[in-house]
């Protein structure tokens, strides 16, 4: 179990902002911890996604942790957020004490998120990026209804779809030149939703990259919104 007074830095997935972690953050705070919900560059309301790359996302996580003078930090990443989480963990020695991947992709060194997708999905993502004047992938209601959040009513699906923002394409096309976090010698945890259909590979495969078995929680890819009690409890390892 995590000790009292721990600090959790919550990193959102593609198309999402810090708002997506708020229900979980409130529960972490109620348990006596500090919780910081990040919104990465280009993913705030009205942000311009043009020209942003994965390094910008990693830099943002690092600058927030260093700028706030944080230590004994648990980095928590959702979905694509596993990429900036991994990159930042390697740049924050002595500050990060644990990492948690929630329904997240665990990067392979030198392989981009697009390259880690099946060929048909990779081709689709490249096509969407190339077709955009800002090289960003727009969110769609179909994504939410089909693979993100298929277990809730249409009104909730539409609300979440309206909150999503275009994803900078190079966040998906850039790779990390670092090994996985298992080489950092810090504890790692992989949490997976029981009805998650959004990951490009089985969550068990991503967990296995860290030598882990996933901790299962209820919900789909958006379980941090629909099942925040269970997700918070799993993060705290209660």
C-alpha positions as CSV (number, residue, x, y, z in Angstrom):
1,X,0.0,0.0,0.0
2,X,1.2,3.5,-0.8
3,X,2.2,5.6,2.2
4,X,0.3,8.7,3.2
5,X,1.4,11.9,1.6
6,X,2.5,10.4,-1.8
7,X,2.4,12.5,-4.9
8,X,0.6,11.2,-8.0
9,X,1.3,12.9,-11.4
10,X,-1.5,11.8,-13.7
11,X,-0.8,11.8,-17.4
12,X,-3.7,11.6,-19.9
13,X,-3.9,9.6,-23.0
14,X,-4.4,10.7,-26.6
15,X,-7.1,13.3,-27.2
16,X,-7.5,13.7,-23.5
17,X,-6.6,16.5,-21.0
18,X,-6.2,16.6,-17.3
19,X,-10.0,16.7,-16.9
20,X,-10.1,12.9,-17.7
21,X,-8.2,12.1,-14.5
22,X,-10.2,14.4,-12.1
23,X,-12.6,11.8,-10.7
24,X,-9.6,9.6,-9.8
25,X,-7.6,12.5,-8.5
26,X,-10.4,13.5,-6.1
27,X,-10.3,10.0,-4.6
28,X,-6.5,10.0,-4.3
29,X,-6.7,13.4,-2.5
30,X,-9.5,12.0,-0.2
31,X,-7.1,9.3,0.8
32,X,-4.5,11.9,1.9
33,X,-2.3,12.1,-1.2
34,X,-1.4,14.9,-3.6
35,X,-2.7,14.4,-7.2
36,X,-1.7,16.6,-10.1
37,X,-3.6,16.2,-13.4
38,X,-1.5,17.2,-16.4
39,X,-2.7,18.5,-19.8
40,X,0.1,18.0,-22.3
41,X,1.0,20.6,-24.9
42,X,-1.5,20.8,-27.8
43,X,-4.2,19.0,-25.9
44,X,-5.8,22.0,-24.0
45,X,-9.0,23.6,-25.1
46,X,-8.1,25.8,-28.1
47,X,-4.5,24.7,-28.2
48,X,-2.6,24.7,-31.6
49,X,-1.2,21.2,-32.1
50,X,1.0,22.2,-35.0
51,X,4.6,21.2,-34.8
52,X,4.5,19.4,-31.5
53,X,6.5,16.1,-31.1
54,X,6.8,13.5,-28.4
55,X,9.8,15.3,-26.8
56,X,7.4,18.3,-26.1
57,X,5.1,15.9,-24.1
58,X,8.0,14.4,-22.2
59,X,9.6,17.8,-21.5
60,X,6.2,19.0,-20.1
61,X,6.0,16.2,-17.6
62,X,9.6,16.7,-16.5
63,X,9.2,20.5,-16.2
64,X,6.1,20.1,-14.1
65,X,7.7,17.7,-11.7
66,X,11.0,19.7,-11.4
67,X,9.2,23.1,-11.4
68,X,7.0,22.0,-8.4
69,X,10.0,20.5,-6.6
70,X,8.3,17.2,-6.4
71,X,9.9,14.0,-5.0
72,X,8.6,10.5,-4.2
73,X,6.5,10.8,-7.3
74,X,4.3,8.1,-8.8
75,X,3.8,8.7,-12.5
76,X,0.5,7.4,-13.8
77,X,-0.1,7.2,-17.5
78,X,-3.3,6.3,-19.4
79,X,-3.3,4.8,-22.9
80,X,-0.8,6.7,-25.1
81,X,0.3,8.5,-22.0
82,X,2.6,5.5,-21.4
83,X,5.0,7.1,-23.9
84,X,5.6,10.4,-22.1
85,X,5.5,8.6,-18.8
86,X,8.3,6.3,-19.9
87,X,10.4,9.1,-21.3
88,X,9.9,11.3,-18.2
89,X,10.7,8.5,-15.8
90,X,14.2,8.2,-17.3
91,X,14.8,11.9,-16.9
92,X,13.7,12.1,-13.3
93,X,16.1,9.9,-11.3
94,X,15.6,10.3,-7.6
95,X,12.2,12.0,-8.0
96,X,10.1,9.1,-9.4
97,X,9.6,6.2,-6.9
98,X,7.0,4.3,-8.9
99,X,5.2,4.1,-12.3
100,X,1.7,3.0,-13.0
101,X,0.5,2.2,-16.5
102,X,-3.3,2.2,-16.7
103,X,-4.7,0.7,-19.9
104,X,-1.5,2.1,-21.4
105,X,0.9,1.3,-24.1
106,X,4.4,0.3,-22.9
107,X,6.9,1.6,-25.5
108,X,9.6,-0.4,-27.2
109,X,12.8,1.4,-27.6
110,X,13.1,3.0,-31.1
111,X,9.5,2.0,-32.0
112,X,6.8,4.7,-32.4
113,X,3.2,4.2,-31.3
114,X,2.1,4.0,-34.9
115,X,4.8,1.4,-35.6
116,X,3.6,-0.6,-32.6
117,X,0.1,-0.8,-34.1
118,X,-1.1,-3.6,-36.5
119,X,-0.3,-2.5,-40.2
120,X,-3.9,-1.6,-41.1
121,X,-4.3,0.6,-38.0
122,X,-0.9,2.2,-38.6
123,X,-1.8,3.0,-42.2
124,X,-5.1,4.6,-41.1
125,X,-3.4,6.7,-38.5
126,X,-0.7,7.9,-41.0
127,X,-3.4,8.8,-43.5
128,X,-5.4,10.8,-40.9
129,X,-2.2,12.7,-39.9
130,X,-1.2,13.4,-43.6
131,X,-4.7,14.6,-44.4
132,X,-4.7,17.2,-41.6
133,X,-3.4,20.7,-42.2
134,X,-2.1,20.8,-38.6
135,X,-1.0,17.1,-38.8
136,X,-3.3,16.3,-35.9
137,X,-5.8,13.5,-35.6
138,X,-9.3,14.9,-34.9
139,X,-11.4,13.0,-32.3
140,X,-14.7,11.4,-33.4
141,X,-17.8,10.2,-31.7
142,X,-17.3,6.9,-33.4
143,X,-14.0,6.4,-31.6
144,X,-15.8,7.0,-28.3
145,X,-18.8,4.8,-29.1
146,X,-16.8,2.0,-30.7
147,X,-13.7,1.5,-28.7
148,X,-13.3,4.0,-25.9
149,X,-16.5,3.9,-23.9
150,X,-19.0,1.4,-25.4
151,X,-20.6,0.6,-22.0
152,X,-22.4,3.9,-21.3
153,X,-25.4,5.8,-22.7
154,X,-25.1,7.9,-25.8
155,X,-25.4,11.2,-24.0
156,X,-22.3,10.4,-21.9
157,X,-20.5,9.3,-25.0
158,X,-21.3,12.5,-26.8
159,X,-20.2,14.6,-23.8
160,X,-16.8,12.8,-23.7
161,X,-16.4,13.1,-27.5
162,X,-17.0,16.9,-27.2
163,X,-14.3,17.2,-24.5
164,X,-11.6,15.5,-26.6
165,X,-9.1,17.6,-28.6
166,X,-7.1,16.8,-31.8
167,X,-4.0,14.7,-31.1
168,X,-0.7,16.0,-32.4
169,X,0.3,13.5,-35.1
170,X,4.0,13.4,-34.2
171,X,3.1,12.3,-30.7
172,X,2.2,9.0,-32.5
173,X,5.0,9.1,-35.0
174,X,8.0,9.8,-32.7
175,X,9.8,7.1,-30.7
176,X,11.7,7.0,-27.5
177,X,15.4,6.2,-27.3
178,X,15.2,4.7,-23.8
179,X,14.8,1.2,-22.5
180,X,11.6,0.2,-20.6
181,X,11.2,1.3,-17.0
182,X,12.1,-2.1,-15.6
183,X,15.7,-1.0,-16.0
184,X,15.2,1.9,-13.6
185,X,14.9,-0.3,-10.5
186,X,11.7,1.2,-9.3
187,X,8.3,-0.5,-8.8
188,X,5.9,-0.7,-11.7
189,X,2.2,-1.6,-11.9
190,X,0.0,-2.3,-14.9
191,X,-3.7,-1.9,-14.5
192,X,-6.2,-3.0,-17.2
193,X,-9.9,-2.6,-17.7
194,X,-11.9,-5.8,-18.0
195,X,-13.8,-4.5,-21.1
196,X,-11.0,-2.4,-22.7
197,X,-11.3,-2.8,-26.5
198,X,-9.1,0.2,-27.4
199,X,-5.6,-1.0,-27.1
200,X,-3.8,-2.1,-30.3
201,X,-2.4,-5.1,-28.6
202,X,-3.7,-7.2,-25.6
203,X,-3.1,-5.4,-22.4
204,X,-1.5,-8.6,-21.1
205,X,1.2,-8.2,-23.8
206,X,2.0,-4.6,-22.7
207,X,2.2,-5.7,-19.1
208,X,4.5,-8.6,-20.0
209,X,6.9,-6.1,-21.5
210,X,7.5,-5.1,-17.9
211,X,7.5,-8.6,-16.6
212,X,4.1,-8.0,-15.0
213,X,0.6,-9.5,-14.8
214,X,-2.1,-6.8,-15.1
215,X,-4.3,-5.8,-12.1
216,X,-7.8,-6.0,-13.5
217,X,-10.4,-3.4,-12.8
218,X,-14.0,-2.9,-14.1
219,X,-14.7,-0.8,-17.1
220,X,-13.6,0.0,-20.6
221,X,-10.8,2.3,-21.8
222,X,-12.4,5.2,-20.0
223,X,-12.7,3.4,-16.6
224,X,-11.1,6.4,-14.9
225,X,-14.4,8.2,-15.6
226,X,-16.9,5.4,-15.2
227,X,-15.2,3.4,-12.3
228,X,-12.9,5.9,-10.5
229,X,-13.3,4.2,-7.1
230,X,-11.8,1.0,-8.5
231,X,-9.1,2.7,-10.5
232,X,-8.0,4.8,-7.6
233,X,-7.9,1.8,-5.3
234,X,-5.8,-0.1,-7.8
235,X,-3.4,2.8,-8.2
236,X,-3.0,3.0,-4.5
237,X,-2.5,-0.8,-4.5
238,X,-5.0,-1.2,-1.6
